[in-house]
Amino acid sequence: MILQNYSIRQRIWLVTSSILLIMSLLAYWSANLYGHRAARLSSDKQLLGAALQMAENITIVDGELMVDLPLSAFEILAMSPNDRGFYAVLDASNRIITGYEDLPPTTKSNGASPYYYNAHYSGEMVRFVQLKKRLLDTDIDTSVTIILGQTALARDTLAKEMSFFVTQFVVLFFGVSMLLTTAGVWLALRPLKSLEIELESRSSTDLSPIDMRIPNEVQPLLHTINFFMDKLNTTLKRLKRFTGEAAHQLRTPLAGLRSEAQSALEESDPAIREEQLKNVIACSDELTLIISLLLNQTDLAHRFQSEDDITVSLPKLVTDVCREITVAALEDDVEIAYLSENADATITGNEYALKQMVRNLLENAVKYSPPHSIVEVSIFTVGSNM
């Protein structure tokens, strides 16, 4: 399965732009709602002002209801030149006194005064205000109802203007926010680019720790890189040391092998040539042994570096090694006897390295033991209660 790469910059930009878009939409909705409400309140105050002026000029004179509609009331309505106004004055019995006879009254005012409502009239949506005024005279206690309405063209125009202004502000806010977000993301990711430039500018042999000023959030990454470079530097040093040691160890047997082979080519005496060829075989065996030891040493160093120590059962480990070298020991007329009965002895370490150590001990014991002898293997614990 191939893992797809992704961009942190794109993810931050996407999340931020999504949040900004949601906030902008909420701001537009709230401001648009507020604009319509403000336009409606302004229109309602205009209607109420005109209705109050009408109410002030309705009086009772000698027991007769007198209605003298002031010009100023209509001037207030005329502040919206494209709108039409409608009015009616009703007595206590809801009989028309003056004005339009077919204005739609409200039945939901519940006695509230003033009371605002919307209704269709003359083919248009009209905003009405209903205002009641109590009239008192010597023997008269009555009331009149003033209904005043106006079309909503000016109110809708004002609401649209406010919505357009809000839209411009939201678009400008979103654009500026995205520019600032882009700049912020660039500044936030700039240390990573600086780190990339620092690594690219280094030579392949420069494994010294990177020392540069970076944000706290990038410090773990820098520590990991420095730790990796330190391990790589250690590995390279071991490789150089191994190469030098291998060159030193192989130089002598290779020189002897070449000298003996050269001498064998030039020797005419068969007996001497045979002896020289035997020396070539001996040098080859020595060279093979040295290469094997160097490879084992490299393998051990790698395992020490890459594997963790574990608890190893010594009896099982020693028994396995004895079984592995038994055949080779019998070829040299040497027997191996495992005499230990201690089955609980354990040790903590690298299992492969411990096995190689035991193998070397037993192989040396077999190598330097006389024919027809027995190599006895036992396990003892010292300084323990086991």
C-alpha positions in Angstrom: 0.0 0.0 0.0 1.5 3.4 -1.1 0.8 6.2 1.3 -0.2 9.4 -0.4 1.6 12.6 0.6 -0.3 15.6 1.7 0.4 19.3 2.2 0.3 20.9 5.7 0.0 24.3 4.0 -3.1 23.2 2.0 -4.7 21.6 5.1 -4.2 24.8 7.2 -5.4 26.9 4.3 -8.5 24.7 3.8 -9.4 24.6 7.5 -8.9 28.3 7.9 -10.8 29.3 4.8 -13.7 27.0 5.8 -13.8 28.7 9.3 -13.6 32.2 7.7 -16.3 31.3 5.2 -18.7 30.1 7.9 -17.9 33.2 10.0 -18.4 35.5 7.0 -21.8 33.8 6.2 -22.9 34.1 9.8 -21.8 37.8 9.9 -23.6 38.5 6.6 -26.8 36.8 7.8 -26.7 38.6 11.2 -25.9 42.0 9.6 -28.5 41.5 6.9 -31.1 40.7 9.5 -30.0 43.7 11.5 -30.3 45.9 8.4 -33.8 44.8 7.7 -34.7 45.3 11.3 -33.2 48.8 11.4 -35.0 49.8 8.2 -38.3 48.6 9.6 -37.7 50.4 12.9 -36.9 53.6 11.0 -40.0 53.3 8.9 -42.2 52.5 12.0 -40.9 55.6 13.8 -41.8 57.6 10.7 -45.3 56.2 10.6 -45.8 56.7 14.3 -44.6 60.3 14.2 -47.1 61.0 11.5 -49.9 59.2 13.3 -49.2 61.1 16.6 -49.4 64.4 14.7 -52.8 63.3 13.4 -53.9 62.4 16.8 -53.0 65.7 18.3 -55.4 67.5 15.9 -58.4 65.3 16.7 -60.5 67.0 19.5 -64.0 67.4 20.7 -65.6 70.8 20.3 -69.1 71.5 21.7 -69.7 67.8 21.8 -68.7 67.3 18.2 -65.7 65.3 17.1 -63.4 67.6 15.1 -60.7 66.1 12.8 -58.2 68.5 11.3 -55.4 66.5 9.8 -52.1 68.6 9.8 -50.0 69.0 6.7 -46.9 68.1 8.7 -48.1 64.6 9.1 -48.2 64.1 5.3 -44.9 65.9 5.0 -43.3 63.2 7.2 -44.8 60.5 4.9 -43.5 62.5 1.9 -40.0 62.0 3.1 -40.2 58.7 1.1 -41.2 60.2 -2.3 -41.7 56.9 -4.0 -44.1 55.5 -1.4 -47.8 56.0 -1.2 -49.6 56.7 2.1 -53.1 55.6 3.3 -55.0 56.7 6.3 -58.3 56.4 8.1 -59.8 57.7 11.3 -62.4 55.6 13.0 -64.7 56.4 15.9 -65.3 54.2 18.9 -67.8 52.1 16.9 -65.2 51.6 14.1 -67.2 53.8 11.7 -65.2 55.8 9.3 -64.8 59.4 10.0 -62.4 60.4 7.3 -59.9 58.7 5.0 -59.9 55.5 3.0 -62.9 53.3 3.9 -61.5 49.9 2.8 -58.2 49.9 4.8 -57.6 46.5 6.3 -57.9 46.8 10.1 -56.2 44.4 12.5 -58.0 42.2 14.9 -54.9 41.0 16.8 -53.8 44.1 18.6 -55.2 42.9 21.9 -55.6 46.6 22.9 -52.0 47.5 22.2 -51.4 51.0 21.0 -49.5 51.7 18.9 -49.8 48.4 17.0 -47.9 47.6 13.7 -48.9 45.1 11.1 -48.4 44.3 7.4 -51.3 43.8 4.9 -51.8 43.7 1.2 -53.7 46.8 0.0 -54.1 48.2 -3.5 -51.9 45.5 -4.9 -48.9 46.2 -2.7 -47.5 45.2 0.7 -48.2 48.0 3.1 -46.9 48.7 6.6 -49.7 50.0 8.9 -49.7 51.5 12.4 -52.9 51.5 14.5 -53.1 54.2 17.2 -55.9 54.8 19.6 -56.6 58.1 21.3 -59.0 58.7 24.2 -61.1 61.9 24.0 -62.6 63.4 27.1 -65.1 66.2 27.5 -67.6 67.3 30.1 -70.1 64.5 29.4 -68.2 62.6 26.7 -65.7 59.8 27.1 -64.9 58.3 23.8 -62.0 57.2 21.6 -60.8 57.3 18.0 -58.6 54.9 16.1 -56.1 56.2 13.6 -54.9 53.8 10.9 -51.9 55.0 8.9 -50.1 53.0 6.3 -47.3 53.4 3.8 -45.9 51.2 1.1 -42.5 49.6 1.8 -40.4 50.8 -1.2 -38.2 53.2 0.8 -37.8 50.6 3.6 -36.8 47.9 1.2 -34.5 50.2 -0.6 -32.8 51.1 2.7 -32.6 47.5 3.7 -31.0 46.6 0.3 -28.5 49.4 0.6 -27.5 48.2 4.1 -27.3 44.6 2.8 -25.1 45.8 -0.1 -22.8 47.6 2.3 -22.7 44.5 4.6 -21.9 42.4 1.6 -19.0 44.6 0.6 -17.7 44.6 4.1 -18.0 40.7 4.4 -16.2 40.2 1.0 -13.5 42.7 2.0 -13.1 41.0 5.4 -12.9 37.5 3.8 -10.3 38.7 1.2 -8.2 40.4 3.8 -8.5 37.5 6.2 -7.4 35.1 3.5 -4.4 37.2 2.6 -3.4 37.4 6.3 -4.0 33.7 6.7 -1.8 32.9 3.7 1.0 35.2 5.1 0.6 33.6 8.5 0.9 30.1 7.1 4.0 31.1 5.1 5.6 32.6 8.2 4.6 29.5 10.3 6.1 27.1 7.8 9.2 29.2 7.0 11.4 27.5 9.7 10.8 24.1 7.9 12.0 25.7 4.7 15.0 27.1 6.4 15.7 23.6 7.9 15.4 22.1 4.4 17.9 24.7 3.0 20.3 24.0 5.8 20.2 20.3 5.1 20.6 20.7 1.3 23.5 23.1 1.7 25.6 20.6 3.7 28.1 18.2 2.2 27.5 14.5 2.3 30.2 14.1 5.0 29.0 16.9 7.3 27.1 15.1 10.0 27.6 17.7 12.8 24.4 18.7 14.8 22.3 21.4 13.3 22.2 24.5 15.4 19.6 27.0 14.3 16.8 29.1 15.9 13.5 27.5 15.3 10.0 27.5 17.0 9.4 25.2 19.9 6.9 23.2 17.8 9.7 22.2 15.4 12.3 21.5 18.1 11.3 17.8 18.4 11.9 17.3 14.6 15.3 19.0 14.9 16.3 16.8 17.9 15.2 13.7 15.9 17.3 14.8 12.9 20.3 15.5 15.1 19.9 12.2 16.9 19.7 10.3 13.5 22.8 12.2 12.2 24.7 11.3 15.4 23.8 7.6 14.9 24.7 7.8 11.2 28.1 9.4 12.1 28.8 6.7 14.7 28.0 4.0 12.0 30.3 5.7 9.5 33.1 5.8 12.0 32.6 2.1 12.7 32.7 1.4 9.0 35.9 3.4 8.6 37.4 1.5 11.5 36.3 -1.8 10.1 37.7 -0.9 6.7 41.0 0.0 8.2 41.1 -3.1 10.4 40.1 -5.3 7.5 42.8 -3.8 5.2 45.4 -4.3 7.9 44.3 -7.9 8.7 44.1 -9.0 5.0 47.3 -7.3 3.8 49.7 -9.9 5.4 48.0 -13.2 4.3 47.3 -11.7 0.8 51.0 -10.8 0.5 52.1 -14.3 1.6 49.6 -15.9 -0.7 50.9 -14.0 -3.7 54.5 -14.7 -2.7 54.0 -18.4 -2.3 52.0 -18.6 -5.6 54.6 -16.7 -7.5 57.3 -18.9 -6.1 55.3 -22.1 -7.0 55.1 -20.8 -10.6 58.8 -20.4 -10.9 59.8 -23.6 -9.0 60.9 -26.6 -11.1 61.3 -29.0 -8.2 58.0 -30.9 -7.7 58.6 -31.5 -4.0 59.3 -27.9 -3.3 56.4 -26.8 -5.5 54.1 -29.1 -3.6 55.2 -27.6 -0.3 54.7 -24.1 -1.7 51.2 -25.0 -2.8 50.4 -26.3 0.6 51.5 -22.9 1.9 49.1 -21.3 -0.6 46.3 -23.4 0.8 47.3 -22.5 4.4 47.3 -18.8 3.5 43.9 -19.2 1.9 42.5 -20.9 5.0 44.0 -18.1 7.2 42.5 -15.5 4.9 39.1 -17.3 5.0 39.3 -17.4 8.8 40.1 -13.7 9.0 37.3 -12.7 6.7 34.9 -14.9 8.7 36.0 -13.2 12.0 35.7 -9.7 10.5 32.2 -10.5 9.2 31.2 -11.9 12.6 32.5 -8.8 14.2 30.5 -6.6 11.9 27.4 -8.7 12.4 27.8 -8.5 16.2 28.3 -4.7 16.1 25.1 -4.3 14.0 23.1 -6.5 16.3 24.3 -4.7 19.4 23.2 -1.4 17.8 19.8 -2.6 16.4 18.6 -5.2 18.9 17.6 -4.9 22.5 18.9 -7.1 25.3 16.7 -10.0 26.4 16.7 -12.6 29.1 18.3 -15.8 27.7 18.2 -19.3 29.1 21.9 -20.4 29.3 21.2 -24.2 29.5 19.1 -24.1 26.3 21.7 -21.8 24.5 24.7 -24.0 25.5 22.8 -27.2 24.6 22.0 -25.8 21.1 25.6 -24.8 20.5 26.9 -28.2 21.6 24.5 -29.9 19.2 25.7 -27.7 16.3 29.4 -28.4 16.7 29.1 -32.1 17.7 29.7 -33.3 14.2 32.7 -31.1 13.6 34.2 -32.2 17.0 33.7 -35.9 16.2 35.6 -35.4 12.9 38.6 -34.3 15.1 38.1 -37.4 17.4 36.8 -35.2 20.2 33.6 -35.8 22.2 31.5 -33.1 23.8 29.6 -33.9 27.1 27.1 -31.6 28.6 27.1 -32.4 32.3 25.2 -29.5 33.9 21.8 -30.1 35.5 21.1 -26.4 36.3 18.1 -25.7 34.1 17.2 -22.3 35.6 20.3 -20.2 34.8 19.5 -17.1 32.9 21.4 -14.1 31.7 20.4 -10.8 30.2 22.1 -9.8 26.9 22.2 -10.2 23.2 21.3 -13.8 22.3 23.3 -13.9 19.1 26.4 -12.5 20.7 26.2 -14.9 23.7 25.8 -17.8 21.3 28.8 -16.8 19.3 30.8 -16.4 22.5 29.9 -19.9 23.7 30.6 -21.3 20.2 34.1 -19.7 20.1 34.9 -21.2 23.6 33.8 -24.7 22.6 35.5 -24.6 19.1 38.8 -23.5 20.8 38.4 -26.3 23.3 37.8 -28.9 20.6 40.7 -27.4 18.5 43.3 -27.6 21.3 42.1 -30.9 22.8 44.1 -34.1 22.0 42.5 -36.8 19.9 40.1 -39.3 21.7 39.5 -36.7 24.5 36.2 -35.4 26.0 35.3 -31.7 26.3 33.0 -31.4 29.4 30.6 -28.5 29.5 29.0 -27.4 32.8 27.1 -24.2 33.9 27.8 -22.8 37.4 26.2 -19.7 39.0 28.4 -17.6 41.3 27.2 -15.0 43.8 23.5 -16.0 43.4 21.0 -18.0 45.4 20.0 -20.0 42.4 
